[in-house]
Amino acid sequence: MERDFAQQWMQDWLIRSSGTSVNAESGRRRYPEAAKSEVMLPKVLGSLGMRQKKLAEAAAVAGHRQTALKIYELSLRSLIEAQHNIFSDVPLKKNLMSMAQECMDAIIGLAGHTIERLTIPFHGQTLPAFYHYRNESDPLLVYIPGMDGTKETSSIGPLASPFLSRGFRVIAMDGPGQGEARTLNGVLLRTDNYVSALRAVLDHLQSLGRWSGDGVWVIGSSLGTRWALEFAASDNRVKGLALLHAAFGDLGPLMFSAPPRFHKVLGYMTDLNGEALDKFIQESRLEASMKVDCPTLVCIGEFDPLTTLAEARVLYRDNLAGSKELLVFEDAFHGSDGLDCLGGMNGTDLAADWILDRCLGKPVVSGEFLVGKDSLGPYSRQPLTMWQTSRENL
């Protein structure tokens, strides 16, 4: 916590100068220019989200369904981001999250497919999830967001479009410490409870007779890649796994070298601070002996500071026992929005295509490949060069 306080001026400078509080390397503004410091973010984003919500309501009254959907999504994202920048259980945080859920309820009513809210019993509390589908015979995919993501936002969006459009039905969840599960339901993250939460969600769907248990596809995003790996290593129902902008490595650099925002968010997710939080960070390591047998895709930015390319290559070599592919996005950092090496496409679409190919029985092209800025993206796999293979720790 001392570091959070001492470096607050730097966090504020980052927001003021780059328009984001994390991952400034991307060069993309995340917040409106009106936000000049971290403490301003809830007001600036919350006010924007409330105005967008009123506009969406007016569009819905006018019968402009598509416009209403689009603006409700904008409002939802603004409100979720506003509450995410409050790191304690104050009424304002809960109110902003409740307004975001009102937006999601409106989206459910306007969507062109079925979206069901699921409430899953979990150790005396409840986990929230959305179940998206057009046809319940479609293959089931579970999307696991990271520490800055939720079941409505991240790259999945409130309509799960990247996956639904490819013929999947989708479970999007808030696990322990995330989104609605933490803010409204009080479910805290612990070193060992995210995987049990994933099992609880799938077991619940199976108990409802909505899934036969015949296998599930998994996509993990950012810190969600860590939980996705642990789940796939311990549950043989996972048929295939895609890991986007990996964050499964040592949490130390993420918590003590990256902007203090990460440390604050993890403190809220766990309701820990000081030595207790430091202990949590030290204990949050993947088992060195962990083995994942299912087909696995690992996507990482060449210069990702959260999990390094060297760490990703060690995991690829030592822990992935099935068919496997490592894609390195050239000159990219953490995150997969608007990648030059994908022609401006989002990495989520690449991962969704990869999972779809596995569903269709296409073999994995195993290997470590560079997705170059001047290439045809995933359609022209290039070998890694000395710039990637000469990194430290290998």
N, C-alpha and C positions, 0 to 999 in steps of 0.2 A: 504493500500500500504506500510505503514511503516513495517508491519510484513513481507510482501513479501521480502522487502529489507534486513531486519535484519536477516531473517532466510535463505537467499540465500545460505550461506555456508553449512547449514544443507541439503538443497535440493540437492546441488552438491555432498555432501558426500553420500546421499542416492543413487544417480545415480551411483556414483563410486563404492560403496560397494555392492549394490544389483542388479544393472542393470535395475532399474526401478525408476520412479519418484513418483509413487503412489502404494498403495496396496502391499507394500514390504512383507507383512505377508505371501503371497502365496509362496515365495521362488523361483519364476520363473523369469528369466531374460527377460526383455522386449527389451533392447537395446544392440547393439554390444559392446564388451568390449572396443573398441576404444573410446567410449563416456565416458569422465571423468567428465563432468559438463553439466549443462543445456544448456549453450550457445553453446556447441559443437554439440548438437543433430541435428539441421537443416543440418549442413554440413555433419556429419557422415551418417545420415539416407538419406539425399537428394542425396549424392554421390552414396550410395549403390543403391537407387531406380533408379537413372539414368543408372547405369551399368546394373542392372537387366532388365530395359526397352530395352536396346540395345540387350541383350541376348535373350529376348522374341521376338524381331523383327527378329533376325536371325533365331530363331526356326520356326517362322511363314513362312519366306521365304523358308525354307527347307521343308515346308509342314508338320511339326511336330505339329499338332494342339493341342494335349493334353499337350505337353511340353510347347508350347507357352502360353496356358491358365494358366498353373500352375505358370509360371514365371511372366506373366503379373500381376497375383494376388499378388505375392510377391512384385513386383515393386510398384503396387498400394498402398499396405499397408505401404511400406517404405516411399513413397512420402507423403501420407496423414499424417503419424506420424511426418514427418519432418516439414511440414507446421504447424501442430498442436502445435508445440513447439515454434512458433513465435506468440507473443501476441499483434501484432499491424499490421495495414494495409500497410505493406511495399511491394515493388514490388516482392521481393524474395518469400514471402508467396503466393502471387497470382500466380507466375510462377510455383511454386511447385504444387499448386492445379490444375493448367491448365494441367501440365504434367500428373498428376494423372487421370484427366478426359480423356486424350488421351489414357491412358492404358485402361480405362473403355470402351472407344469406340472400342478399339481392341477386348476386351473381348466380347462385344456385337456381333461383327462380327464372333467370333469363337464359341460362346456358342451353346449348343445343344437345346436351347429353345428360345422363343421370349423374348427379353428384349427391352422395349420401354422407351425412355426418355420422361418424361412428364414435361411440363412447365406450372405451375399453377398460374394464376393471384392472387395476394394477396395484397390488400391495396396499389395499385400503384406500387408494386414490383412483383417479381416472385419467386416461390418456385420450386426447382427441385425434381423430384422423378423418381424412376424406377418402371416399371410395368412388372413383370415377369409372364409368363404363358405358359402352353402347351395347355390347353383347357379353353376357356373363360366361360365354364359352371361350372368349378371347384369353390369350396367355396373361398371367398375372405378373405385374411388375411392382416392386416396392422402391420408392424414392426416399433416400435418407439425406436430409439437409445438413449443413454445417452449423457452426456456432453463430453465424450471422444470418442464417436462413430459417425459414418456417415452411410449414406445409402449404401455405398459400403463395409464398413468394419464391425466393431462390430462382433458379432457371426453369423450374417446373411451371410457375405461374398458377393462377387460381383455376385454370381450365385444363391443366395437364396436357396442353396441346402437342408438345413434341412427341409424346408417347401415345396418346389417344389416336392421333392422326396416323400412326403406324400400326394400329390394330391391337394395341394392348388395353387391358384394364389396369387401373393404377390405384395403389394405396399410397397416399402422401400423409405422413404423420409428423406430429410434434413429439419427439421423445423427451426423456427426462432433461430438464434444464432449458428446453426450447419453447419459444413462442407461447401459445395459449396454455400448453401443459405446465409451464413454469409460472407465468404471470397470473393466470386465473385459477389454475388447479393446484399450484404449489408443489409440483413434482420436481424434486431436485436431482441433479446429475451426480452419480457416484461412479467410482472406477469400474464397477461391475454390473451396473443395472441397465445400460442401454441395450445390450444384446437380449437380456430377458424381456425388455419392453418390446423389441421386435418380435420375439416369439409370442408374447401376449397378444399382439395385434393379429398375427397370422392365426393363432389358435382361436381367437375370437371370431374371425371371419369363417373359419372352418366349422366352429360350433353353430354358427348361424345357417350352415348348409350352403354358403355362398362360394366355397372353395373346397375342392376335394383333397387338397394337400399333395397334389401330384407334382409339385415343383414351382419355384418362383424365381423370377429374374430380379436382380438387385442393381440399382445405381446409387452410389454414394458420392456426395459432393463435399469437397473441402474436408472439414473435420469429420464429416459423415463417412469419408473413405476409411477411417480407422475403425468405426463401428461396423461398417460393411464387411471389412476383412475379418474381424473377430466373429461376426455372424456366419459368414461363409465357411470359416474354418471349423465351426462347431455345430453346424446344422446342415445335414445332407439334403435338405429340401431345396437348397440354392442350386439352380441349374447353370447360372452364369452371372458374371459380376463385371461391372464397369465402374472404374474409379476416375472421377473428374477432379482436376486441379488438386492433386494429392496433398493431404495434410495428416499423414499417418506416422510421421517421424517423431523424433524427440520433441516434446513440448517446450523444452527449455528455451530454445531460440525464439519460438513464437511468443512466449510469455515474458521474456526478459530482454530481448534484443529488438523485437518489433514494437510498433507504437503501443503505448500503454492501454489503448482501447481494448485490445485482446485480453489483457489481464483483468480489466474491469468486467468485461462480459463473462469471463469464466468465473470470476468471483460471484457474480449474480446467479449464474447457472447452478453453482454448487452451494451458495450461501456460506462460503468459507472465506477467510482472509488470513493474512499473516502466515504463521508457520503451518497452520492447517491446510491452507491453499498450496503452499510450497510442497507439502507432503503429497497432496493430491497430484500435483504436476509430476513429481518424481515417480509416483506409482503408476502413472498413466503411460505405460509403455507396452507395446506389442510384445508378446512372448517370442523370444528368439527362435523357439522350436515350432512356432505356429506354421501349419501347412494348409494351403487352400488348393483343393483338388479340381474345382470346376474351372471352365474356361474363364480367363480374366483379362480385361483390358485395363492398362494403367496409362492415364494421360497426365502429363506434367509440363509446366513451362520450363524452358531451358534454365532460366534464372530465378525460379521460384524460391523465395527466401524462407518459406514456412516448412516445407519438406524439400530438401535439396535433391538435385538430380542424382548425386552420389548415393543418398539414402534410398531413393527409388530404385536404383539399379541393384543395390544390395537386396532389397525385398524381392525384386524380380528374380534374382539369381537363387536366393536361399529359401524363400517362403512360398513361391507359387509352383505347385507341383503338377498342375495340369497344363493344357495348352494355354499359351499366354502371349500377350503383345504389349510392348511398351512404346508409346508414341510421345516423342519429345517435341513440343511446339517451339520452333526456333525463335529466339530473342523474346520469348514471352515470360511473364512473371506469374503471379497467382491470380486465378480467375480465367474464365474462358469466353468472355463476351467480346464480340467483334475482333476476333483474332486475324491478323494479317495473313498468317499461314493457312487460314481456312477461307480466305476471300471475304473476311468480315463476318462469317457465320459464327454461331455460338457452338461451343464444344459439346453442348448437350445434344444437339442434332447428330453429331458424329457418334456419340455414345449410344444414342437410340438406334441409329443405323447398325451399329456393331452388334447390339443385342438382337435386333431383328434378323440379321444374317445368321446368328446362332440358332434362332428359332426355326429358320428355314433350312437348317442343316448344313450350311456352308462351313467349310473348315476354317479354323483360325490360321492366319499367316503368322506363325510364331517368330518372334525376333524383337530386337530393339531398333527402332526406326526414328529418323528425323523427319518431321513435317516442316519442310523448308518454306520460307517466306515466298520464294519464287517458284514453288512446286505446284502440283495439282492436289495439294492437301493430302488426305488419306488415300487418294487414288494413285499416288506415285511415291511409294515408300522408298526412302533413301537411307543408306547406312549412316550410323553416327560417324561424325568426324572427330579429329583430334581435339576440337574445341569442347566436345561433350565427353569423350572417353578419358581425357587427362585430368579430370577433376580429382580433388583430394579425397581421401578416405576409401579409395578403391584398391 
